[in-house]
Amino acid sequence: MEAKAIYLDEVDSTNRYLLEYQPAEGDDATICVADFQTAGRGCGSNSWESERGKNLLFSLLIHPTDIEAREQFHISMAISLAICDAMQSYGMKDVSVKWPNDIYWKDKKLCGILIENRLSGTFIRDSIIGIGLNVNQDVFLSDAPNPVSMRQILGREFNRDEVLRRILAKLNVCRCMVDFTYMRYNAMLYRRGKGFFTFHDASGDFMAEILETDRSGLLMLRKQGGEVQSYAFKEVQFII
């Protein structure tokens, strides 16, 4: 995947920048990287804290026109695994995917991902993948409960451009292997196979174990009484 690169000192949001960007005809992909975001976005109304020049803040615009809208979760799986693979290539252990696409180290959040797809009929016309990866930040000042950075985990500074290159190289592999990516994504799920944990849904708190996600991205949980229930994004919350 050849990506045209746009580097910005400051922007409100790299996702928003690419939403308004008009790529040249024939461009395979476009990547927007910023040193600082004034309105970095998480899911919903959440914001993303990042010290200027310390972390990796970028969005990737791709045109996966061979992926049907009902298969769009493959994009989420591919980028989640690419980041996990890149982290493991640095020797990081205990990295996992907190469904649907937060990247965790143990019980701490290392990376957030925001994906916005635009459709053409029943297929995806383009996809904007926004990523905030904590790289060299030492102190987090927001009320986010559990942030962590690569520097805090591995004890050294990292070249952000080199980290980005590793992620993009891993993404090229993950995009091409749909069935294998699905199996690996489930194998990397945070808390899967670790027993019963507390979750929260519209009915309140309950104990359940993670079984898997299906190919549409629904999370399958088995409750203590044996009932298996599936959840879409935002329908269930992890209690950490």
C-alpha atoms as an extended CHARMM CRD file, in Angstrom:
* protein
*
       240  EXT
         1         1  MET       CA              0.0000000000        0.0000000000        0.0000000000  PROA      1               0.0000000000
         2         2  GLU       CA              1.5290000000        3.3000000000       -1.1630000000  PROA      2               0.0000000000
         3         3  ALA       CA              0.2810000000        6.1780000000        0.9870000000  PROA      3               0.0000000000
         4         4  LYS       CA              0.6350000000        9.8770000000        0.2740000000  PROA      4               0.0000000000
         5         5  ALA       CA              1.8220000000       11.4730000000        3.5300000000  PROA      5               0.0000000000
         6         6  ILE       CA              0.6420000000       14.8140000000        4.9220000000  PROA      6               0.0000000000
         7         7  TYR       CA              2.4710000000       16.0870000000        8.0210000000  PROA      7               0.0000000000
         8         8  LEU       CA              0.8920000000       18.8130000000       10.1480000000  PROA      8               0.0000000000
         9         9  ASP       CA              2.2520000000       20.6310000000       13.1850000000  PROA      9               0.0000000000
        10        10  GLU       CA             -1.2640000000       21.1260000000       14.5570000000  PROA      10              0.0000000000
        11        11  VAL       CA             -4.8100000000       20.2670000000       13.4930000000  PROA      11              0.0000000000
        12        12  ASP       CA             -8.1620000000       19.9630000000       15.2090000000  PROA      12              0.0000000000
        13        13  SER       CA             -8.4920000000       16.2900000000       14.2440000000  PROA      13              0.0000000000
        14        14  THR       CA             -6.6690000000       14.2000000000       11.6520000000  PROA      14              0.0000000000
        15        15  ASN       CA             -9.8910000000       12.2920000000       10.9930000000  PROA      15              0.0000000000
        16        16  ARG       CA            -11.7730000000       15.5120000000       10.3380000000  PROA      16              0.0000000000
        17        17  TYR       CA             -8.9720000000       16.7330000000        8.0710000000  PROA      17              0.0000000000
        18        18  LEU       CA             -9.2300000000       13.6350000000        5.8900000000  PROA      18              0.0000000000
        19        19  LEU       CA            -13.0270000000       13.7490000000        5.8730000000  PROA      19              0.0000000000
        20        20  GLU       CA            -12.7030000000       17.0490000000        3.9980000000  PROA      20              0.0000000000
        21        21  TYR       CA             -9.6440000000       16.0710000000        1.9390000000  PROA      21              0.0000000000
        22        22  GLN       CA            -10.0100000000       15.3340000000       -1.7780000000  PROA      22              0.0000000000
        23        23  PRO       CA             -7.4360000000       12.7310000000       -2.8660000000  PROA      23              0.0000000000
        24        24  ALA       CA             -5.9930000000       12.8190000000       -6.3710000000  PROA      24              0.0000000000
        25        25  GLU       CA             -7.3630000000       10.2810000000       -8.8140000000  PROA      25              0.0000000000
        26        26  GLY       CA             -5.4940000000        7.0110000000       -8.4820000000  PROA      26              0.0000000000
        27        27  ASP       CA             -4.1770000000        7.6480000000       -4.9610000000  PROA      27              0.0000000000
        28        28  ASP       CA             -4.1990000000        4.3060000000       -3.1490000000  PROA      28              0.0000000000
        29        29  ALA       CA             -4.1280000000        5.8030000000        0.3400000000  PROA      29              0.0000000000
        30        30  THR       CA             -3.4820000000        9.0470000000        2.1880000000  PROA      30              0.0000000000
        31        31  ILE       CA             -2.0540000000        9.4130000000        5.6740000000  PROA      31              0.0000000000
        32        32  CYS       CA             -2.2930000000       12.5330000000        7.8230000000  PROA      32              0.0000000000
        33        33  VAL       CA              0.1110000000       12.7750000000       10.7780000000  PROA      33              0.0000000000
        34        34  ALA       CA              0.0020000000       15.5460000000       13.3800000000  PROA      34              0.0000000000
        35        35  ASP       CA              2.2500000000       16.5750000000       16.2560000000  PROA      35              0.0000000000
        36        36  PHE       CA             -0.7600000000       17.9050000000       18.1410000000  PROA      36              0.0000000000
        37        37  GLN       CA             -4.5500000000       17.7750000000       17.9030000000  PROA      37              0.0000000000
        38        38  THR       CA             -6.6580000000       20.5270000000       19.4220000000  PROA      38              0.0000000000
        39        39  ALA       CA             -9.7810000000       18.3710000000       19.3150000000  PROA      39              0.0000000000
        40        40  GLY       CA             -8.5100000000       14.8010000000       19.1620000000  PROA      40              0.0000000000
        41        41  ARG       CA            -11.4840000000       12.4840000000       19.0000000000  PROA      41              0.0000000000
        42        42  GLY       CA            -12.2780000000        9.2330000000       20.7080000000  PROA      42              0.0000000000
        43        43  CYS       CA            -15.4820000000        7.2860000000       20.2670000000  PROA      43              0.0000000000
        44        44  GLY       CA            -18.6800000000        9.2200000000       20.8010000000  PROA      44              0.0000000000
        45        45  SER       CA            -18.0320000000       12.4240000000       22.7570000000  PROA      45              0.0000000000
        46        46  ASN       CA            -14.7260000000       11.2340000000       24.2030000000  PROA      46              0.0000000000
        47        47  SER       CA            -11.5560000000       13.2580000000       23.6540000000  PROA      47              0.0000000000
        48        48  TRP       CA             -7.9840000000       11.9810000000       23.3480000000  PROA      48              0.0000000000
        49        49  GLU       CA             -5.2220000000       13.4210000000       25.5460000000  PROA      49              0.0000000000
        50        50  SER       CA             -1.8000000000       13.7360000000       23.9590000000  PROA      50              0.0000000000
        51        51  GLU       CA              1.1940000000       15.8660000000       24.9030000000  PROA      51              0.0000000000
        52        52  ARG       CA              2.5240000000       17.8540000000       21.9280000000  PROA      52              0.0000000000
        53        53  GLY       CA              5.1840000000       15.9960000000       19.9600000000  PROA      53              0.0000000000
        54        54  LYS       CA              5.2020000000       12.9430000000       22.2120000000  PROA      54              0.0000000000
        55        55  ASN       CA              2.7810000000       10.4820000000       20.6460000000  PROA      55              0.0000000000
        56        56  LEU       CA              1.7120000000        9.0790000000       17.3030000000  PROA      56              0.0000000000
        57        57  LEU       CA             -1.4560000000       10.7930000000       16.0580000000  PROA      57              0.0000000000
        58        58  PHE       CA             -2.5140000000        9.9180000000       12.5490000000  PROA      58              0.0000000000
        59        59  SER       CA             -5.4050000000        9.0250000000       10.2900000000  PROA      59              0.0000000000
        60        60  LEU       CA             -5.2800000000        6.7920000000        7.2540000000  PROA      60              0.0000000000
        61        61  LEU       CA             -7.6420000000        7.2000000000        4.3050000000  PROA      61              0.0000000000
        62        62  ILE       CA             -8.0360000000        4.0110000000        2.2650000000  PROA      62              0.0000000000
        63        63  HSD       CA            -10.4550000000        2.8850000000       -0.4290000000  PROA      63              0.0000000000
        64        64  PRO       CA            -11.3370000000       -0.7620000000        0.2780000000  PROA      64              0.0000000000
        65        65  THR       CA            -13.9450000000       -0.9660000000       -2.4880000000  PROA      65              0.0000000000
        66        66  ASP       CA            -13.8590000000       -4.7760000000       -2.4330000000  PROA      66              0.0000000000
        67        67  ILE       CA            -15.2350000000       -4.9010000000        1.1300000000  PROA      67              0.0000000000
        68        68  GLU       CA            -19.0000000000       -5.0340000000        1.5510000000  PROA      68              0.0000000000
        69        69  ALA       CA            -20.5960000000       -2.8180000000        4.1770000000  PROA      69              0.0000000000
        70        70  ARG       CA            -21.6550000000       -5.8930000000        6.1620000000  PROA      70              0.0000000000
        71        71  GLU       CA            -17.9750000000       -6.9610000000        6.3130000000  PROA      71              0.0000000000
        72        72  GLN       CA            -16.6220000000       -3.6170000000        7.5060000000  PROA      72              0.0000000000
        73        73  PHE       CA            -15.4780000000       -5.0800000000       10.8270000000  PROA      73              0.0000000000
        74        74  HSD       CA            -12.5790000000       -6.6360000000        8.9020000000  PROA      74              0.0000000000
        75        75  ILE       CA            -11.0160000000       -3.1630000000        8.7380000000  PROA      75              0.0000000000
        76        76  SER       CA            -11.2230000000       -2.8710000000       12.5200000000  PROA      76              0.0000000000
        77        77  MET       CA             -9.6930000000       -6.3190000000       12.9660000000  PROA      77              0.0000000000
        78        78  ALA       CA             -6.8760000000       -5.6420000000       10.5130000000  PROA      78              0.0000000000
        79        79  ILE       CA             -5.7340000000       -2.3570000000       12.0500000000  PROA      79              0.0000000000
        80        80  SER       CA             -6.0580000000       -3.6980000000       15.6070000000  PROA      80              0.0000000000
        81        81  LEU       CA             -3.8530000000       -6.6690000000       14.7710000000  PROA      81              0.0000000000
        82        82  ALA       CA             -1.3720000000       -4.4950000000       12.8640000000  PROA      82              0.0000000000
        83        83  ILE       CA             -0.8260000000       -2.3410000000       15.9490000000  PROA      83              0.0000000000
        84        84  CYS       CA             -0.5590000000       -5.3710000000       18.2420000000  PROA      84              0.0000000000
        85        85  ASP       CA              1.9410000000       -6.9840000000       15.8560000000  PROA      85              0.0000000000
        86        86  ALA       CA              3.9850000000       -3.7790000000       15.7310000000  PROA      86              0.0000000000
        87        87  MET       CA              4.0570000000       -3.5740000000       19.5350000000  PROA      87              0.0000000000
        88        88  GLN       CA              5.1080000000       -7.2090000000       19.8290000000  PROA      88              0.0000000000
        89        89  SER       CA              7.9080000000       -6.5840000000       17.3120000000  PROA      89              0.0000000000
        90        90  TYR       CA              9.4290000000       -4.2410000000       19.9290000000  PROA      90              0.0000000000
        91        91  GLY       CA              9.3220000000       -7.0220000000       22.5200000000  PROA      91              0.0000000000
        92        92  MET       CA              6.1390000000       -5.8680000000       24.2340000000  PROA      92              0.0000000000
        93        93  LYS       CA              4.2480000000       -8.6700000000       25.9720000000  PROA      93              0.0000000000
        94        94  ASP       CA              0.7070000000       -8.7700000000       27.3860000000  PROA      94              0.0000000000
        95        95  VAL       CA             -0.7750000000       -6.6930000000       24.5620000000  PROA      95              0.0000000000
        96        96  SER       CA             -4.3700000000       -7.3970000000       23.5310000000  PROA      96              0.0000000000
        97        97  VAL       CA             -7.4240000000       -5.9750000000       21.7560000000  PROA      97              0.0000000000
        98        98  LYS       CA            -10.2030000000       -4.7020000000       23.9970000000  PROA      98              0.0000000000
        99        99  TRP       CA            -13.2870000000       -5.1490000000       21.8170000000  PROA      99              0.0000000000
       100       100  PRO       CA            -13.9010000000       -3.6250000000       19.4330000000  PROA      100             0.0000000000
       101       101  ASN       CA            -10.5610000000       -1.9140000000       18.8090000000  PROA      101             0.0000000000
       102       102  ASP       CA             -8.8160000000       -0.4130000000       21.8290000000  PROA      102             0.0000000000
       103       103  ILE       CA             -5.2820000000       -1.7030000000       22.2670000000  PROA      103             0.0000000000
       104       104  TYR       CA             -4.4510000000       -2.6600000000       25.8320000000  PROA      104             0.0000000000
       105       105  TRP       CA             -1.2980000000       -3.5590000000       27.7030000000  PROA      105             0.0000000000
       106       106  LYS       CA             -2.4220000000       -5.6220000000       30.6800000000  PROA      106             0.0000000000
       107       107  ASP       CA             -5.3240000000       -3.5190000000       32.0580000000  PROA      107             0.0000000000
       108       108  LYS       CA             -4.1120000000       -0.1860000000       30.6700000000  PROA      108             0.0000000000
       109       109  LYS       CA             -5.0540000000        1.5810000000       27.4370000000  PROA      109             0.0000000000
       110       110  LEU       CA             -2.1770000000        2.0530000000       25.0180000000  PROA      110             0.0000000000
       111       111  CYS       CA             -3.9980000000        3.0290000000       21.8300000000  PROA      111             0.0000000000
       112       112  GLY       CA             -7.4050000000        4.1900000000       20.6680000000  PROA      112             0.0000000000
       113       113  ILE       CA             -8.8590000000        3.7340000000       17.1900000000  PROA      113             0.0000000000
       114       114  LEU       CA            -11.7320000000        5.5890000000       15.5370000000  PROA      114             0.0000000000
       115       115  ILE       CA            -12.9620000000        4.2780000000       12.1720000000  PROA      115             0.0000000000
       116       116  GLU       CA            -15.3740000000        6.1730000000        9.9390000000  PROA      116             0.0000000000
       117       117  ASN       CA            -16.5930000000        4.4120000000        6.7950000000  PROA      117             0.0000000000
       118       118  ARG       CA            -18.3900000000        5.9800000000        3.8540000000  PROA      118             0.0000000000
       119       119  LEU       CA            -20.4600000000        3.7020000000        1.6610000000  PROA      119             0.0000000000
       120       120  SER       CA            -21.2900000000        3.4170000000       -2.0060000000  PROA      120             0.0000000000
       121       121  GLY       CA            -24.3070000000        1.1400000000       -2.3010000000  PROA      121             0.0000000000
       122       122  THR       CA            -23.5540000000       -2.0590000000       -0.3910000000  PROA      122             0.0000000000
       123       123  PHE       CA            -19.7730000000       -1.5640000000       -0.5200000000  PROA      123             0.0000000000
       124       124  ILE       CA            -17.3360000000        0.6760000000        1.3410000000  PROA      124             0.0000000000
       125       125  ARG       CA            -16.2360000000        3.6520000000       -0.7610000000  PROA      125             0.0000000000
       126       126  ASP       CA            -13.5640000000        4.8130000000        1.6390000000  PROA      126             0.0000000000
       127       127  SER       CA            -12.5100000000        4.3390000000        5.2240000000  PROA      127             0.0000000000
       128       128  ILE       CA            -10.7960000000        6.8070000000        7.5460000000  PROA      128             0.0000000000
       129       129  ILE       CA             -8.8900000000        5.0900000000       10.3410000000  PROA      129             0.0000000000
       130       130  GLY       CA             -7.8660000000        7.4480000000       13.1460000000  PROA      130             0.0000000000
       131       131  ILE       CA             -5.2230000000        6.2590000000       15.5990000000  PROA      131             0.0000000000
       132       132  GLY       CA             -3.8690000000        7.7250000000       18.8120000000  PROA      132             0.0000000000
       133       133  LEU       CA             -0.9420000000        5.6710000000       20.1020000000  PROA      133             0.0000000000
       134       134  ASN       CA              0.7710000000        6.6880000000       23.3430000000  PROA      134             0.0000000000
       135       135  VAL       CA              4.4760000000        6.5370000000       22.4960000000  PROA      135             0.0000000000
       136       136  ASN       CA              6.7660000000        8.7840000000       24.5760000000  PROA      136             0.0000000000
       137       137  GLN       CA              4.4160000000       10.4870000000       27.0450000000  PROA      137             0.0000000000
       138       138  ASP       CA              5.3860000000       10.0590000000       30.7120000000  PROA      138             0.0000000000
       139       139  VAL       CA              2.6060000000       11.9160000000       32.5390000000  PROA      139             0.0000000000
       140       140  PHE       CA             -1.1240000000       11.8710000000       31.7480000000  PROA      140             0.0000000000
       141       141  LEU       CA             -3.1950000000       14.7040000000       33.2160000000  PROA      141             0.0000000000
       142       142  SER       CA             -6.7390000000       13.9450000000       32.0630000000  PROA      142             0.0000000000
       143       143  ASP       CA             -9.2570000000       11.9470000000       34.0570000000  PROA      143             0.0000000000
       144       144  ALA       CA             -8.8600000000        8.9590000000       31.7200000000  PROA      144             0.0000000000
       145       145  PRO       CA             -8.6500000000        6.0400000000       34.1350000000  PROA      145             0.0000000000
       146       146  ASN       CA             -5.9020000000        3.8700000000       32.7130000000  PROA      146             0.0000000000
       147       147  PRO       CA             -3.5560000000        5.3300000000       30.0410000000  PROA      147             0.0000000000
       148       148  VAL       CA             -0.0830000000        3.9360000000       29.4220000000  PROA      148             0.0000000000
       149       149  SER       CA              2.6410000000        4.6280000000       26.8420000000  PROA      149             0.0000000000
       150       150  MET       CA              5.2790000000        2.5650000000       25.0460000000  PROA      150             0.0000000000
       151       151  ARG       CA              7.9560000000        4.4740000000       26.9630000000  PROA      151             0.0000000000
       152       152  GLN       CA              6.3670000000        3.6080000000       30.3130000000  PROA      152             0.0000000000
       153       153  ILE       CA              6.1040000000       -0.0670000000       29.3730000000  PROA      153             0.0000000000
       154       154  LEU       CA              9.4770000000       -0.6060000000       27.7070000000  PROA      154             0.0000000000
       155       155  GLY       CA             11.5360000000        2.0710000000       29.4370000000  PROA      155             0.0000000000
       156       156  ARG       CA             12.9660000000        3.9620000000       26.4600000000  PROA      156             0.0000000000
       157       157  GLU       CA             12.2050000000        6.6230000000       23.8470000000  PROA      157             0.0000000000
       158       158  PHE       CA             10.8910000000        5.6500000000       20.4110000000  PROA      158             0.0000000000
       159       159  ASN       CA             11.1430000000        7.2270000000       16.9720000000  PROA      159             0.0000000000
       160       160  ARG       CA              7.5160000000        7.9180000000       16.0620000000  PROA      160             0.0000000000
       161       161  ASP       CA              8.1140000000        7.7410000000       12.3130000000  PROA      161             0.0000000000
       162       162  GLU       CA              9.6840000000        4.3210000000       12.6890000000  PROA      162             0.0000000000
       163       163  VAL       CA              6.7520000000        3.1170000000       14.8040000000  PROA      163             0.0000000000
       164       164  LEU       CA              4.3820000000        4.3360000000       12.0900000000  PROA      164             0.0000000000
       165       165  ARG       CA              6.3130000000        2.4900000000        9.3790000000  PROA      165             0.0000000000
       166       166  ARG       CA              6.0640000000       -0.7360000000       11.3560000000  PROA      166             0.0000000000
       167       167  ILE       CA              2.3100000000       -0.3520000000       11.8000000000  PROA      167             0.0000000000
       168       168  LEU       CA              1.7430000000        0.2920000000        8.0840000000  PROA      168             0.0000000000
       169       169  ALA       CA              3.8970000000       -2.6970000000        7.1220000000  PROA      169             0.0000000000
       170       170  LYS       CA              1.9050000000       -4.9590000000        9.4490000000  PROA      170             0.0000000000
       171       171  LEU       CA             -1.3820000000       -3.5490000000        8.1210000000  PROA      171             0.0000000000
       172       172  ASN       CA             -0.4630000000       -4.5510000000        4.5690000000  PROA      172             0.0000000000
       173       173  VAL       CA             -0.2060000000       -8.1570000000        5.7370000000  PROA      173             0.0000000000
       174       174  CYS       CA             -3.3840000000       -8.1590000000        7.8470000000  PROA      174             0.0000000000
       175       175  ARG       CA             -5.5680000000       -6.6320000000        5.0950000000  PROA      175             0.0000000000
       176       176  CYS       CA             -4.7920000000       -9.5190000000        2.7280000000  PROA      176             0.0000000000
       177       177  MET       CA             -5.6200000000      -12.4550000000        5.0060000000  PROA      177             0.0000000000
       178       178  VAL       CA             -9.3060000000      -12.2280000000        5.9210000000  PROA      178             0.0000000000
       179       179  ASP       CA             -9.9050000000      -15.6510000000        7.5060000000  PROA      179             0.0000000000
       180       180  PHE       CA             -6.5530000000      -15.7200000000        9.3060000000  PROA      180             0.0000000000
       181       181  THR       CA             -7.1100000000      -12.1740000000       10.5660000000  PROA      181             0.0000000000
       182       182  TYR       CA            -10.4890000000      -13.1690000000       12.0140000000  PROA      182             0.0000000000
       183       183  MET       CA             -8.9620000000      -16.1110000000       13.9240000000  PROA      183             0.0000000000
       184       184  ARG       CA             -6.0300000000      -14.0480000000       15.1830000000  PROA      184             0.0000000000
       185       185  TYR       CA             -8.2700000000      -11.1870000000       16.2620000000  PROA      185             0.0000000000
       186       186  ASN       CA            -10.2880000000      -13.5300000000       18.4720000000  PROA      186             0.0000000000
       187       187  ALA       CA             -7.1000000000      -15.0450000000       19.8520000000  PROA      187             0.0000000000
       188       188  MET       CA             -5.9130000000      -11.5350000000       20.8350000000  PROA      188             0.0000000000
       189       189  LEU       CA             -9.1300000000      -10.4460000000       22.5600000000  PROA      189             0.0000000000
       190       190  TYR       CA             -8.6160000000       -8.8240000000       25.9390000000  PROA      190             0.0000000000
       191       191  ARG       CA             -9.7600000000      -11.1390000000       28.7920000000  PROA      191             0.0000000000
       192       192  ARG       CA            -10.7820000000      -13.9510000000       26.4270000000  PROA      192             0.0000000000
       193       193  GLY       CA            -10.0860000000      -17.3280000000       27.9870000000  PROA      193             0.0000000000
       194       194  LYS       CA             -9.2940000000      -15.7320000000       31.3780000000  PROA      194             0.0000000000
       195       195  GLY       CA            -12.5470000000      -16.6160000000       33.1470000000  PROA      195             0.0000000000
       196       196  PHE       CA            -15.5620000000      -14.5930000000       34.2410000000  PROA      196             0.0000000000
       197       197  PHE       CA            -15.4910000000      -10.8010000000       34.6190000000  PROA      197             0.0000000000
       198       198  THR       CA            -17.9780000000       -8.0550000000       35.4140000000  PROA      198             0.0000000000
       199       199  PHE       CA            -19.7890000000       -6.3610000000       32.5220000000  PROA      199             0.0000000000
       200       200  HSD       CA            -22.5940000000       -3.8180000000       32.3870000000  PROA      200             0.0000000000
       201       201  ASP       CA            -25.5330000000       -3.6340000000       29.9830000000  PROA      201             0.0000000000
       202       202  ALA       CA            -28.9700000000       -2.0130000000       29.9960000000  PROA      202             0.0000000000
       203       203  SER       CA            -30.0940000000       -4.4370000000       32.7230000000  PROA      203             0.0000000000
       204       204  GLY       CA            -27.1760000000       -3.7210000000       35.0520000000  PROA      204             0.0000000000
       205       205  ASP       CA            -23.9820000000       -5.5120000000       36.0930000000  PROA      205             0.0000000000
       206       206  PHE       CA            -23.4450000000       -9.2020000000       35.3740000000  PROA      206             0.0000000000
       207       207  MET       CA            -20.6640000000      -11.7800000000       35.2500000000  PROA      207             0.0000000000
       208       208  ALA       CA            -19.7130000000      -13.3660000000       31.9350000000  PROA      208             0.0000000000
       209       209  GLU       CA            -16.8410000000      -14.8330000000       29.9630000000  PROA      209             0.0000000000
       210       210  ILE       CA            -15.8230000000      -13.7450000000       26.4710000000  PROA      210             0.0000000000
       211       211  LEU       CA            -16.3590000000      -16.3780000000       23.7950000000  PROA      211             0.0000000000
       212       212  GLU       CA            -15.5000000000      -14.5700000000       20.5420000000  PROA      212             0.0000000000
       213       213  THR       CA            -16.6950000000      -11.9630000000       18.0870000000  PROA      213             0.0000000000
       214       214  ASP       CA            -18.6290000000      -12.9630000000       15.0090000000  PROA      214             0.0000000000
       215       215  ARG       CA            -17.6310000000      -11.7270000000       11.5580000000  PROA      215             0.0000000000
       216       216  SER       CA            -19.9190000000       -8.7150000000       11.8120000000  PROA      216             0.0000000000
       217       217  GLY       CA            -18.1880000000       -7.5960000000       15.0230000000  PROA      217             0.0000000000
       218       218  LEU       CA            -20.7710000000       -8.6500000000       17.6140000000  PROA      218             0.0000000000
       219       219  LEU       CA            -19.2500000000       -9.6690000000       20.9500000000  PROA      219             0.0000000000
       220       220  MET       CA            -20.4080000000      -13.0700000000       22.2070000000  PROA      220             0.0000000000
       221       221  LEU       CA            -20.5670000000      -13.4660000000       26.0030000000  PROA      221             0.0000000000
       222       222  ARG       CA            -21.5340000000      -16.4990000000       28.0810000000  PROA      222             0.0000000000
       223       223  LYS       CA            -23.1660000000      -15.5500000000       31.3680000000  PROA      223             0.0000000000
       224       224  GLN       CA            -22.7120000000      -17.5670000000       34.5340000000  PROA      224             0.0000000000
       225       225  GLY       CA            -26.0520000000      -19.3010000000       34.0640000000  PROA      225             0.0000000000
       226       226  GLY       CA            -24.9360000000      -20.5660000000       30.6510000000  PROA      226             0.0000000000
       227       227  GLU       CA            -26.9010000000      -18.0840000000       28.5080000000  PROA      227             0.0000000000
       228       228  VAL       CA            -24.9710000000      -16.8410000000       25.4710000000  PROA      228             0.0000000000
       229       229  GLN       CA            -25.7370000000      -13.2880000000       24.4100000000  PROA      229             0.0000000000
       230       230  SER       CA            -24.3700000000      -11.1390000000       21.5910000000  PROA      230             0.0000000000
       231       231  TYR       CA            -23.7320000000       -7.4000000000       21.8630000000  PROA      231             0.0000000000
       232       232  ALA       CA            -23.1700000000       -4.6390000000       19.3420000000  PROA      232             0.0000000000
       233       233  PHE       CA            -20.7600000000       -1.7980000000       20.0630000000  PROA      233             0.0000000000
       234       234  LYS       CA            -21.8870000000        0.4090000000       22.9810000000  PROA      234             0.0000000000
       235       235  GLU       CA            -24.4610000000       -2.1600000000       24.1490000000  PROA      235             0.0000000000
       236       236  VAL       CA            -22.1200000000       -3.5810000000       26.7940000000  PROA      236             0.0000000000
       237       237  GLN       CA            -19.3730000000       -2.0790000000       28.9160000000  PROA      237             0.0000000000
       238       238  PHE       CA            -16.2970000000       -3.7010000000       30.4220000000  PROA      238             0.0000000000
       239       239  ILE       CA            -15.8960000000       -3.0120000000       34.1460000000  PROA      239             0.0000000000
       240       240  ILE       CA            -12.1550000000       -2.6280000000       34.7780000000  PROA      240             0.0000000000
